Amino acid sequence: MAIGIDLDDVLADFFPAFLGFYNQKHNTHYTVDDMHSYDIWKVFGGTKEEAIKDIYEFSETKEFQTLAPVEGAIEAINSLNGNHKRYIITARPVEIKDKTLSWLDLHFQGCFEDIFFTNRFSYIGTKHKKSDFCNKINAGIMIEDALHHAHDCSSENRQVLLLDKPWNRNGITPENLEKLGITRVHSWNDIMKEIENYNINPTYAELS
C-alpha cells in the first residue's frame, strides 16, 4: 500500500523550534498550546505575508536544520520498510528542497520513494493540493496534522489519519471527523495500529 506522510509536525518537530525563533525575534512568549490555528498569522496577528517571511527566515537558521524528529517517527517509518511504499507530501516550498533533503538524509535516509512539495506558500513554481499527490501515488492512507489538508485528502478510497495537535482541534467533533473519513490519532503508536488495521469506509460524507 502507498502511504502519504506529511513532514512538519508529523516527522519533524517544527513548531517548538519555530516558536523559539519567533519568540526571540519578536520578544513574545508563545507556546505550542497557543497555536489554535495552522494559519499562524491568525495566532500572532499581523499579515499572512509577514508570517511567511518569518518562516523563510527560520528556514535559514541552524535550528531549522537541526529539527528533532517527532517522537516515535523514526522507529515507525523504519518498521514500514518492505510492507508499504512511503511518500512524503509536504506544504513546504521548493526553495528549501535541498535543506529538506539534507534533514531527511540525516534521519530517514532511504526510507521514502519520493517527496512532493505542494508549494503552498512559495514565491515560485506551481502550487498543488496535497490530494493531487495522494491521487498520483494512489495513497491508501494519508498522515497529516493540518485539518484542511486532511479534509482535502479524504476520499472513499483513502483513510486519513490526523495527528492530534492544538491547531487541529478547534471545535471539530469526533463525529464530524468520522463523517469526513478522518481518524484522530495521538502518537506514532496509534498511527501504526491504524495502519495494521487499515480499513476503508465506503460511506464518507461531506461535513455539513
C-alpha positions in Angstrom: 0.0 0.0 0.0 1.1 3.5 -0.7 1.2 5.8 2.3 1.4 9.6 2.1 3.1 11.3 5.1 3.3 14.9 6.0 6.6 16.3 7.1 6.4 19.2 9.6 5.0 18.1 13.0 4.4 14.6 11.7 8.1 13.6 11.1 9.9 16.8 12.1 9.1 18.7 15.3 8.7 22.0 13.6 6.5 24.3 15.8 8.5 24.1 19.0 11.7 25.1 17.2 10.0 27.8 15.1 8.3 29.3 18.2 11.7 29.5 19.9 13.0 31.5 16.9 9.8 33.6 16.7 9.7 34.5 20.4 13.3 35.6 20.3 12.9 37.7 17.2 9.6 39.4 18.4 10.1 39.3 22.2 7.0 37.1 22.6 6.2 34.1 24.7 4.1 31.8 22.6 4.0 28.0 23.3 2.7 25.2 21.2 -0.5 25.2 23.2 -1.2 28.7 22.0 -1.3 27.6 18.4 -5.1 27.4 17.9 -4.8 27.7 14.1 -2.5 26.2 11.5 -2.5 29.7 9.9 0.0 31.3 12.2 -0.9 34.9 11.4 -4.3 34.2 13.0 -2.4 33.5 16.2 0.3 36.1 16.1 -1.6 38.9 14.4 0.0 40.8 11.5 -0.3 39.8 7.9 0.0 36.5 6.1 3.0 37.9 4.2 4.8 38.8 7.4 4.2 35.3 8.8 5.5 33.7 5.6 8.6 35.9 5.8 9.3 34.7 9.3 9.0 31.1 8.2 11.5 31.7 5.4 13.9 33.4 7.8 13.6 30.4 10.2 14.5 28.1 7.3 17.9 29.8 7.1 18.8 29.1 10.7 20.7 26.3 12.3 17.6 25.4 14.4 15.7 24.6 11.2 18.5 22.3 10.0 18.6 20.5 13.4 14.8 20.0 13.9 14.2 17.0 16.2 12.2 14.1 14.7 8.8 13.6 16.2 8.8 11.0 18.9 8.4 7.5 17.6 8.6 8.6 13.9 12.0 7.1 13.0 11.1 3.7 14.5 7.7 3.6 12.9 8.9 4.6 9.4 11.6 2.0 9.5 9.2 -0.7 10.6 7.1 0.0 7.5 10.0 -0.9 5.2 9.2 -3.6 2.8 5.5 -3.7 3.5 4.4 -0.3 2.2 5.6 2.4 -0.2 6.2 5.6 1.8 5.9 9.1 0.2 6.3 12.5 1.8 3.7 15.1 0.8 4.6 18.4 2.3 3.4 22.0 2.0 7.0 23.2 2.1 8.1 25.4 -0.8 10.6 24.1 -3.4 13.0 26.8 -2.4 14.0 24.8 0.7 14.1 21.4 -1.1 17.8 21.0 -0.6 17.6 21.7 3.1 14.7 19.3 3.4 16.5 16.5 1.7 19.6 17.0 3.9 17.4 16.7 7.0 15.7 13.6 5.6 19.1 12.0 4.8 20.2 12.6 8.3 17.2 11.0 10.0 15.3 8.9 7.4 17.9 8.0 4.7 16.5 5.8 2.0 13.1 5.5 3.7 10.9 7.2 1.1 10.0 6.5 -2.5 9.7 10.2 -3.3 8.9 13.6 -1.8 6.4 16.0 -3.2 6.2 19.8 -2.4 2.9 21.5 -2.7 4.4 25.0 -2.7 1.6 26.4 -0.6 3.5 29.5 0.5 6.1 29.5 -2.2 7.1 32.6 -4.2 7.9 30.5 -7.3 6.6 27.4 -9.0 3.2 25.8 -9.3 1.0 25.3 -6.2 -0.7 22.0 -5.7 -3.2 20.4 -3.3 -2.0 17.5 -1.2 -4.8 15.4 -2.7 -3.2 15.9 -6.1 -0.2 13.8 -4.9 -2.3 11.4 -2.9 -4.2 10.6 -6.1 -0.9 10.4 -8.1 0.5 7.7 -5.8 -2.9 6.1 -5.2 -2.4 6.5 -1.4 -4.5 4.2 0.8 -3.6 6.3 3.9 -2.5 9.9 4.4 -1.0 11.0 7.7 -1.5 14.7 8.4 -1.6 17.3 11.1 -3.5 20.2 9.4 -7.2 19.7 9.3 -7.8 21.5 5.9 -5.2 19.2 4.3 -6.7 16.2 5.9 -10.2 17.2 4.6 -8.7 17.8 1.1 -7.1 14.3 1.1 -10.0 12.3 2.4 -11.9 10.1 -0.1 -13.8 6.9 -0.3 -10.6 5.1 -1.2 -8.3 6.7 1.4 -8.1 6.8 5.1 -6.7 10.0 6.6 -5.0 9.9 10.0 -4.9 13.3 11.8 -2.1 13.5 14.3 -3.6 15.4 17.3 -2.3 19.0 17.7 -3.7 22.2 19.2 -4.2 23.7 15.8 -6.4 20.9 14.5 -8.9 20.7 17.4 -10.7 24.0 17.2 -14.2 22.7 17.9 -14.2 19.7 15.5 -16.0 16.8 17.0 -15.1 13.1 16.6 -18.5 12.6 14.8 -17.7 15.2 12.2 -14.2 13.8 11.7 -15.7 10.4 11.1 -18.1 11.9 8.5 -15.1 13.3 6.8 -13.3 10.0 6.8 -10.7 11.3 9.2 -9.4 9.4 12.2 -7.7 11.4 15.0 -4.5 9.7 16.4 -2.3 10.8 19.3 1.0 9.2 18.6 3.0 7.2 16.1 2.0 4.1 18.1 -1.6 5.0 17.3 -0.7 5.5 13.7 0.9 2.1 13.4 -2.2 0.4 14.9 -4.4 2.1 12.3 -2.1 1.0 9.5 -2.2 -2.5 10.8 -6.0 -2.4 11.0 -6.4 -0.5 7.7 -10.0 -0.5 6.6 -11.7 1.7 4.0 -15.1 3.2 5.0 -17.2 3.4 1.8 -19.7 5.9 3.2 -17.6 9.0 3.8 -19.8 12.2 3.7 -19.0 15.9 3.5 -19.1 17.9 6.7 -22.3 20.0 6.7 
